[in-house]
Structures are given as C-alpha cells and as structure tokens.
Amino acid sequence: MHVFDFEMRGAQRALDLDRIVEIERACFPEKLAYTRDELRRFLRAPNAQCMVAVDRTTGFMGGFVIVSWRKGAKVGYVQTIDVAPDAQGH
C-alpha cells in the first residue's frame, strides 16, 4: 500500500483540468458528476476557488475541492469534494 504525503495548492486550469475531470467521473455517477465545461467554468470563475491535493514526492493528484461564494457574502458553498478511489483513506 502506498503512503501519500499530500499538500494542497491552487488548481491550475491548463495543468490540472484533465485530472480533475477524471477524478470527478470516478467519484460520481454520470447524472451527478459535473461536466468538463462546468468544471472549467469553476476554475475560471472569480467567485470560486479550486484546491488540489498533490503528493509531494510523486506529483500524483489525489483529490480536489471547489468552493464558491456570492459577492459580499461571509460564507461560501462547497460545490464538491472529490478523492480519487486509489487515494481514499489517505
């Protein structure tokens, strides 16, 4: 069993989008999963933040979280938290 050493960093659309889509599809049934276009919009949105969990040694992305908020709001909304099946439990 692999032991991960994850760190969080801001998502980079060009670098991370394919893996984010892959993880989303692995975590949710097709009818519930965000589409590639929806995920791309979150990554571009000024009122959303996507953070990815990346293994410090291998660069393996094990998951991500997307949070959005309304202008002037004091709280945000967790749109999704996804953990790749092979990283769950770590």
RAZIQUI-V209673 format. One record per pair of residues at least 24 apart in sequence whose ideal C-beta (glycine too) atoms are under 10 Angstrom apart, sorted by the first residue. I is the first residue (numbers start at 1). J is the second residue. If there is no record, write none. Layout:
BEGIN
i=I j=J
i=I j=J
END
This chain:
BEGIN
i=1 j=89
i=1 j=90
i=2 j=55
i=2 j=58
i=2 j=60
i=2 j=86
i=2 j=87
i=2 j=90
i=3 j=55
i=3 j=57
i=3 j=90
i=4 j=53
i=4 j=54
i=4 j=55
i=4 j=56
i=4 j=57
i=4 j=58
i=4 j=60
i=4 j=62
i=4 j=86
i=4 j=87
i=4 j=89
i=4 j=90
i=5 j=54
i=5 j=55
i=5 j=56
i=5 j=57
i=5 j=58
i=5 j=90
i=6 j=52
i=6 j=53
i=6 j=54
i=6 j=55
i=6 j=56
i=6 j=60
i=6 j=61
i=6 j=62
i=6 j=63
i=6 j=87
i=6 j=90
i=7 j=52
i=7 j=53
i=7 j=54
i=7 j=55
i=7 j=56
i=8 j=51
i=8 j=52
i=8 j=53
i=8 j=54
i=8 j=63
i=8 j=64
i=8 j=65
i=9 j=51
i=9 j=52
i=9 j=53
i=9 j=54
i=9 j=61
i=10 j=43
i=10 j=49
i=10 j=50
i=10 j=51
i=10 j=52
i=11 j=39
i=11 j=42
i=11 j=43
i=11 j=49
i=11 j=50
i=11 j=51
i=11 j=52
i=11 j=54
i=11 j=61
i=11 j=64
i=11 j=65
i=11 j=66
i=12 j=43
i=12 j=50
i=12 j=52
i=13 j=39
i=13 j=40
i=13 j=42
i=13 j=43
i=13 j=44
i=13 j=50
i=14 j=43
i=15 j=52
i=15 j=61
i=16 j=43
i=16 j=50
i=16 j=52
i=16 j=54
i=16 j=61
i=16 j=64
i=17 j=43
i=17 j=50
i=18 j=61
i=19 j=52
i=19 j=54
i=19 j=60
i=19 j=61
i=19 j=62
i=19 j=63
i=19 j=64
i=19 j=84
i=20 j=50
i=20 j=52
i=20 j=61
i=20 j=63
i=20 j=64
i=20 j=66
i=20 j=80
i=20 j=82
i=22 j=61
i=22 j=82
i=22 j=84
i=23 j=52
i=23 j=53
i=23 j=61
i=23 j=62
i=23 j=63
i=23 j=64
i=23 j=80
i=23 j=82
i=23 j=83
i=23 j=84
i=23 j=85
i=23 j=87
i=24 j=64
i=24 j=66
i=24 j=80
i=24 j=82
i=24 j=84
i=25 j=82
i=26 j=82
i=26 j=83
i=26 j=84
i=26 j=85
i=26 j=86
i=27 j=63
i=27 j=80
i=27 j=81
i=27 j=82
i=27 j=83
i=27 j=84
i=27 j=85
i=27 j=88
i=28 j=80
i=28 j=82
i=32 j=80
i=33 j=80
i=33 j=82
i=34 j=66
i=34 j=79
i=34 j=80
i=34 j=82
i=38 j=66
i=38 j=79
i=38 j=80
i=39 j=64
i=39 j=66
i=39 j=79
i=39 j=80
i=42 j=66
i=42 j=67
i=42 j=68
i=42 j=79
i=42 j=80
i=45 j=69
i=46 j=71
i=47 j=71
i=47 j=73
i=47 j=76
i=48 j=76
i=48 j=77
i=48 j=79
i=49 j=76
i=49 j=79
i=50 j=79
i=50 j=80
i=51 j=81
i=52 j=82
i=53 j=82
i=53 j=83
i=53 j=84
i=53 j=87
i=53 j=90
i=55 j=87
i=55 j=90
i=60 j=84
i=60 j=86
i=60 j=87
i=61 j=87
i=62 j=86
i=62 j=87
i=62 j=88
i=62 j=90
i=63 j=87
i=63 j=88
i=63 j=90
END
